[in-house]
């Protein structure tokens, strides 16, 4: 990438007054930088209204401190690029299947970057879009949405015709190589602040994202690092790895997430520093989200993923989910802290939603190492959960130095044994209150836990730990725990 050439968008006619449509001027500067063999397109202080911008190879968009790239609202002066005509996209929703209908998009580009201390404001983007046309429809939506009316769902999932001219992502990348996104602030970014699909050698660092749906989605990426990012997404996941079929079956490999904070504060209150806690529920009618997750889209495999030194605040806990046939293995999560955990602190789910072509079979989860996790003020309804399926156990999970502290609440009656719910959408709340309050593991093989501490405020009729169909389990408790726990086995070997 040539860094000596700097093109100021004002020299190409941009006004930066927040009123004029500056997209054509920015696009002209991007084209000029590309034609020159590469360079930096600079947005100096000001507010620049724009619809879709295509980022070409060997070009950097630099948004200076005091500058805002503002997503325009479709109307008389323009609209966003149309979503690509790619034939039936049967197994993932509209948002995952298209990239051009975004504020900034790149396709098959190399050596590109977005950086600076400025802001992307997605005011004119929509968070909505249709779901998948998958005919089976099992597991398409969380069970917490079961009471929603058709009108409620339609408000969230507009049809494809309604999306023409709309933009629903701030940054979308498809099949790109050597990408850097650094330093920016991204506000109310639509369905995705960043969607990176089959991107290789990706670096996201020092980002602040406060958005109305997903934060950073890495779909089938290889050699990616997300570091020093703050991502606030009360309505959906903050940082999530996926392997959908949007660009064909692929894997997600060699990914590191480190030194990040994820949260579920009220929208906009990470940026203004007030850290609001008014919103209690996400659109799926479960409690606020804001977590790090592998899945739910899991048609391909996940390998060599490392999550370290990350903080979760007022969010759901760490989720690792294979439900569409993929294998998740060689995952290490270490030195995690969680505060105000809105569902389960740990959720490993091997399911059989099987949203994919005929012949899709359950995948696998194995070789998961979680070390050094401290969680406080956990929703007392939900233990840490490891839930496989009969004949398809979760294998070789190692937990060490785990300190889980649950909030208080009415003990209630001992819940009935949860059904398997093999084809349901995976969420910790899918089983209702768990049959143990601290750790519940069902259909697992080779579970090892060392220095495990479980603490709860108040009495509870449930056991602290329940193992069901759990062969070769070895559990060691923290010697400094306030009391020793008994282990309840059910149909275990």
Residue pairs with C-beta under 8 A, 6 or more apart in sequence:
1 38
1 58
1 59
1 60
1 111
1 113
2 36
2 37
2 38
2 39
2 58
3 39
3 40
3 60
4 39
5 33
5 36
5 38
5 39
5 40
6 39
6 40
6 42
7 29
7 32
7 33
7 39
7 40
7 41
7 42
8 29
8 42
8 44
9 16
9 22
9 25
9 26
9 29
9 41
9 42
9 43
9 44
9 48
10 16
10 25
10 44
11 29
12 25
12 26
12 28
12 29
12 32
13 22
13 24
13 25
13 28
14 20
14 22
14 25
14 26
14 29
14 43
14 46
14 48
15 22
15 46
16 22
16 43
16 44
16 45
16 46
16 47
16 48
16 67
17 46
17 47
18 46
18 47
18 48
18 49
18 68
18 70
19 49
20 49
21 49
21 50
21 51
21 72
21 77
21 78
22 48
22 49
22 50
23 49
23 50
23 51
23 52
23 53
23 72
23 78
26 41
26 43
26 48
26 50
26 53
27 53
27 54
29 41
30 41
30 53
30 54
30 55
30 56
30 59
30 61
31 56
32 39
33 39
33 40
33 41
33 56
33 58
33 59
34 56
34 57
34 58
34 59
37 58
38 57
38 58
38 59
38 111
39 58
39 59
39 60
40 59
40 60
40 61
40 62
41 59
41 60
41 61
41 62
42 62
42 64
43 61
43 62
43 63
43 64
43 67
43 69
43 116
43 118
44 64
44 66
44 67
45 64
45 65
45 66
45 67
46 66
46 67
46 68
47 67
47 68
47 70
48 67
48 68
48 69
48 70
49 70
49 72
50 69
50 70
50 71
50 72
50 103
51 71
51 72
51 74
51 78
51 79
51 80
51 81
51 103
51 167
52 80
52 81
52 100
52 101
52 102
52 103
52 104
52 105
52 167
53 61
53 103
53 104
53 105
54 81
54 105
54 106
54 107
55 61
55 104
55 105
55 106
55 109
55 112
55 114
56 106
56 109
56 112
57 109
57 110
57 111
57 112
58 110
58 111
58 112
59 112
60 112
60 113
60 114
60 115
61 69
61 104
61 113
61 114
61 115
62 115
62 116
63 69
63 114
63 115
63 116
63 117
63 118
63 119
63 120
63 184
64 116
64 117
64 118
65 116
65 117
65 118
66 118
67 116
67 118
67 119
68 118
68 119
68 120
68 121
69 103
69 104
69 118
69 119
69 120
69 121
70 121
70 123
70 124
71 103
71 120
71 121
71 122
71 123
71 124
71 125
71 167
71 170
71 190
72 78
72 124
73 123
73 124
74 80
74 124
74 165
74 166
74 167
79 164
79 165
79 166
80 101
80 102
80 103
80 165
80 166
80 167
81 100
81 101
81 102
81 105
82 100
82 101
82 164
82 165
83 94
83 97
83 98
83 100
83 101
83 160
83 163
83 164
84 98
84 99
84 100
86 97
86 98
88 133
89 97
89 132
89 133
89 246
90 132
90 133
90 134
90 135
90 245
91 132
91 134
91 244
91 245
91 299
91 324
91 355
91 356
91 357
92 132
92 244
92 245
92 246
92 297
92 355
93 129
93 130
93 131
93 132
94 129
94 130
94 131
94 160
94 163
94 168
95 129
95 168
95 169
95 191
95 192
95 195
96 195
96 197
96 217
96 219
96 242
96 244
96 246
96 297
97 246
98 172
99 105
99 107
99 169
99 172
99 173
99 174
99 195
99 197
100 107
100 172
101 163
101 166
101 167
101 168
101 169
102 167
102 168
102 169
102 170
102 171
102 172
102 195
103 120
103 122
103 125
103 167
103 169
103 170
103 171
104 114
104 120
104 170
104 171
104 172
105 169
105 171
105 172
105 173
105 174
106 112
106 172
106 173
106 174
106 176
106 179
107 173
107 174
107 175
107 176
108 174
108 175
108 176
109 173
109 176
109 177
109 179
110 176
110 177
110 178
111 177
111 178
112 176
112 178
112 179
112 180
113 179
113 180
113 181
113 182
114 171
114 180
114 181
114 182
114 184
115 180
115 181
115 182
115 183
115 184
116 183
116 184
117 183
117 184
117 185
118 184
118 185
119 184
119 185
119 186
119 187
120 170
120 171
120 184
120 185
120 186
120 187
120 189
121 187
121 188
122 167
122 170
122 186
122 187
122 188
122 189
122 190
122 193
122 211
123 188
124 167
125 166
125 167
125 168
125 169
125 170
125 188
125 189
125 190
125 191
126 158
126 163
126 166
126 167
126 168
126 190
126 191
127 168
127 190
127 191
127 212
127 213
127 235
128 155
128 156
128 157
128 158
128 163
128 168
128 191
129 157
129 158
129 163
129 168
129 191
130 157
130 158
130 159
130 160
130 163
131 140
131 141
131 157
132 140
132 355
134 140
134 355
136 354
136 355
138 353
138 423
138 424
139 323
139 351
139 353
139 355
139 423
139 424
139 425
139 426
140 355
140 425
141 153
141 284
141 425
142 284
142 285
142 286
142 425
142 427
142 429
142 430
143 421
143 424
143 425
143 427
143 429
143 430
144 284
144 285
144 286
144 427
144 429
145 153
145 284
145 285
147 285
148 285
156 283
167 190
168 190
168 191
168 192
169 189
169 190
169 191
169 192
169 193
169 194
169 195
170 186
170 189
170 190
170 192
170 193
170 194
170 211
171 181
171 186
171 189
171 192
171 193
171 194
171 195
172 192
172 194
172 195
172 197
173 179
173 194
173 195
173 196
173 197
173 199
173 202
174 197
174 198
174 199
174 247
175 197
175 198
175 199
175 247
176 196
176 199
176 200
176 202
177 199
177 200
177 201
178 200
178 201
179 196
179 199
179 201
179 202
179 203
180 202
180 203
180 205
181 194
181 202
181 203
181 204
181 205
181 207
182 203
182 204
182 205
182 206
182 207
183 205
183 206
183 207
184 207
184 208
185 207
185 208
185 209
185 210
185 271
186 193
186 194
186 207
186 208
186 209
186 210
186 211
187 209
187 210
187 211
187 268
187 271
188 210
188 211
188 212
188 267
188 268
189 209
189 211
189 212
189 213
190 211
190 212
190 213
191 213
191 214
192 213
192 214
192 215
192 217
193 209
193 211
193 214
193 215
193 216
193 231
194 204
194 209
194 215
194 216
194 217
195 214
195 217
195 219
196 202
196 216
196 217
196 218
196 219
196 221
196 224
197 219
197 220
197 221
197 244
197 246
197 247
198 219
198 220
198 221
198 247
198 250
199 218
199 221
199 222
199 224
200 221
200 222
200 223
201 222
201 223
201 224
202 218
202 221
202 223
202 224
202 225
203 224
203 225
203 227
204 216
204 224
204 225
204 226
204 227
204 229
205 225
205 226
205 227
205 228
205 229
206 227
206 228
206 229
207 216
207 229
207 230
207 231
208 229
208 230
208 270
208 271
209 215
209 216
209 229
209 230
209 231
209 232
209 233
209 238
210 232
210 267
210 268
210 269
210 270
210 271
211 231
211 232
211 233
211 267
212 233
212 235
212 267
213 233
213 235
213 236
214 233
214 236
214 237
214 238
214 240
215 231
215 232
215 233
215 236
215 237
215 238
215 239
215 240
215 262
216 226
216 229
216 231
216 238
216 239
216 240
217 237
217 240
217 242
218 224
218 226
218 239
218 240
218 241
218 242
218 252
218 255
219 241
219 242
219 243
219 244
219 246
219 252
219 297
220 242
220 243
220 244
220 246
220 247
220 250
220 251
220 252
220 300
221 241
221 252
221 255
222 251
222 252
222 253
222 254
223 253
223 254
223 255
224 254
224 255
224 256
225 255
225 256
225 257
225 258
226 239
226 255
226 256
226 257
226 258
226 260
227 256
227 257
227 258
227 259
227 260
228 258
228 259
228 260
229 239
229 260
229 261
230 260
230 261
230 262
230 263
230 270
231 238
231 239
231 260
231 261
231 262
231 263
231 290
232 238
232 262
232 263
232 264
232 265
232 267
232 269
232 270
232 290
233 262
233 263
233 264
233 289
233 290
234 264
234 265
234 266
234 267
234 279
234 282
234 288
234 289
234 290
235 267
235 282
235 283
235 288
235 289
236 282
236 283
236 289
237 289
237 290
237 291
237 292
237 293
238 262
238 263
238 289
238 290
238 291
238 292
238 315
239 257
239 260
239 262
239 292
239 293
240 292
240 293
240 294
240 295
241 252
241 255
241 293
241 294
241 295
241 302
241 305
242 252
242 294
242 295
242 296
242 297
242 298
243 249
243 250
243 251
243 252
243 297
243 298
243 299
243 300
243 301
243 302
243 326
244 297
244 299
244 300
245 299
245 356
249 299
249 300
250 300
251 300
251 301
251 302
251 303
251 326
252 294
252 300
252 301
252 302
252 303
252 305
253 301
253 302
253 303
253 304
254 303
254 304
255 304
255 305
255 306
256 305
256 306
256 307
256 308
257 292
257 305
257 306
257 307
257 308
257 310
258 306
258 307
258 308
258 309
258 310
259 308
259 309
259 310
260 292
260 310
260 311
261 310
261 311
261 312
261 313
262 290
262 291
262 292
262 310
262 311
262 312
262 313
262 315
263 270
263 275
263 290
263 312
263 313
263 314
263 315
264 279
264 282
264 287
264 288
264 289
264 290
264 313
264 314
264 315
264 316
264 342
265 275
265 276
265 277
265 290
265 313
265 314
266 276
266 277
266 278
266 279
267 279
268 276
269 275
269 276
277 314
279 288
280 287
280 288
281 287
281 288
282 288
282 289
284 427
286 316
286 342
286 343
286 427
286 429
287 316
287 342
287 343
287 379
288 314
288 315
288 316
288 342
289 315
289 316
289 342
290 312
290 313
290 314
290 315
290 316
291 312
291 315
291 316
291 317
291 318
291 319
292 307
292 310
292 312
292 318
292 319
293 318
293 319
293 320
293 321
294 302
294 305
294 319
294 320
294 321
294 328
294 331
295 319
295 320
295 321
295 322
295 323
295 328
295 349
295 426
296 321
296 323
296 324
296 353
296 425
296 426
297 324
298 321
298 322
298 323
298 324
298 325
298 326
298 328
298 363
299 324
299 325
299 326
299 355
299 356
299 360
300 326
301 326
301 327
301 328
301 329
301 363
302 322
302 326
302 327
302 328
302 329
302 331
303 327
303 329
303 330
304 330
305 330
305 331
305 332
306 331
306 332
306 333
306 334
307 318
307 331
307 332
307 333
307 334
307 336
308 332
308 333
308 334
308 335
308 336
309 334
309 335
309 336
310 335
310 336
310 337
311 336
311 337
311 338
311 339
312 318
312 336
312 337
312 338
312 339
312 341
312 375
313 338
313 339
313 340
314 339
314 340
314 342
315 338
315 340
315 341
315 342
316 341
316 342
316 343
316 344
316 347
316 428
317 338
317 341
317 343
317 344
317 345
317 346
317 347
317 375
317 378
317 384
317 428
318 333
318 336
318 345
318 346
318 347
318 370
318 373
319 347
319 348
319 349
319 426
319 428
320 328
320 331
320 347
320 348
320 349
320 365
320 368
321 347
321 348
321 349
321 351
321 426
322 328
322 349
322 350
322 351
322 362
322 363
322 364
322 365
323 349
323 350
323 351
323 352
323 353
323 354
323 355
323 425
323 426
324 353
324 354
324 355
324 356
324 360
324 363
325 354
325 356
325 360
325 361
325 362
325 363
326 363
327 363
327 364
327 365
327 366
328 363
328 364
328 365
328 366
328 368
329 364
329 365
329 366
329 367
329 368
330 367
331 367
331 368
331 369
332 368
332 369
332 370
332 371
333 368
333 369
333 370
333 371
333 373
334 369
334 370
334 371
334 372
335 371
335 372
336 370
336 372
336 373
336 374
337 373
337 374
337 375
338 345
338 373
338 374
338 375
338 376
338 378
339 375
339 376
339 377
340 376
340 377
341 375
341 376
341 377
341 378
341 379
342 379
343 379
343 382
343 427
343 428
343 429
344 378
344 379
344 382
344 383
344 384
344 385
344 428
344 434
345 373
345 375
345 378
345 384
345 404
346 370
346 373
346 384
346 385
346 386
346 399
347 384
347 385
347 426
347 427
347 428
348 365
348 368
348 385
348 386
348 387
348 394
348 397
349 385
349 387
349 426
350 362
350 363
350 364
350 365
350 387
350 388
350 389
350 392
350 393
350 394
350 443
351 362
351 387
351 389
351 421
351 422
351 423
351 424
351 426
352 362
352 389
352 392
352 422
352 423
353 423
353 424
353 425
353 426
354 360
354 361
354 362
354 423
362 389
362 392
364 392
364 395
365 388
365 394
365 395
365 397
366 394
366 395
366 396
366 397
367 395
367 396
368 394
368 396
368 397
368 398
369 397
369 398
369 400
370 397
370 398
370 399
370 400
370 402
371 398
371 399
371 400
371 401
372 400
372 401
373 399
373 401
373 402
373 403
373 404
374 403
375 403
375 404
375 405
376 405
377 405
377 407
378 404
378 405
378 406
378 407
379 406
379 407
380 406
380 407
380 408
380 409
380 437
380 456
380 457
380 458
380 460
381 409
381 429
381 432
381 433
381 434
382 428
382 429
382 433
382 434
383 434
383 436
383 437
383 438
383 439
383 440
383 466
384 402
384 404
384 438
384 439
384 440
385 428
385 431
385 434
385 440
385 441
386 394
386 397
386 439
386 440
386 441
386 442
386 444
386 447
387 394
387 431
387 440
387 441
387 442
387 443
388 394
388 442
388 443
388 444
389 420
389 422
389 443
390 420
390 443
390 469
392 443
393 443
393 444
393 445
393 469
393 471
394 443
394 444
394 445
395 444
395 445
395 446
396 445
396 446
397 444
397 446
397 447
397 448
398 448
398 449
398 450
399 447
399 448
399 449
399 450
399 452
400 448
400 449
400 450
400 451
401 450
401 451
402 449
402 451
402 452
402 453
403 453
403 455
403 478
404 438
404 439
404 453
404 454
404 455
405 455
405 456
406 437
406 438
406 454
406 455
406 456
406 457
407 457
408 456
408 457
408 458
409 458
411 458
411 459
411 460
411 461
412 433
412 461
413 461
414 435
414 461
414 462
415 432
415 433
415 434
415 435
415 462
417 435
418 431
418 432
418 434
418 435
419 431
421 430
421 431
424 430
433 462
434 440
434 462
435 462
435 463
435 466
436 462
436 463
436 464
436 465
436 466
436 488
437 454
437 456
437 460
437 462
437 463
437 464
438 454
438 456
438 464
438 465
438 485
439 449
439 452
439 454
439 464
439 465
439 466
440 465
440 466
440 468
441 447
441 466
441 467
441 468
441 470
441 473
442 467
442 468
442 469
442 470
443 468
443 469
443 470
444 467
444 469
444 470
444 471
444 473
445 470
445 471
445 472
446 471
446 472
446 473
447 467
447 470
447 472
447 473
447 474
447 475
448 473
448 474
448 475
449 473
449 474
449 475
449 476
450 476
451 476
451 477
451 478
451 479
452 475
452 476
452 477
452 478
453 477
453 478
453 480
453 481
454 464
454 465
454 481
454 485
455 481
455 482
456 464
463 485
463 486
463 487
463 488
464 485
464 486
465 475
465 485
465 486
465 487
465 488
466 487
466 488
466 490
467 473
467 475
467 487
467 488
467 489
467 490
467 492
468 489
468 490
468 491
468 492
469 490
469 491
469 492
469 493
470 489
470 492
471 492
471 493
473 492
475 487
477 484
477 485
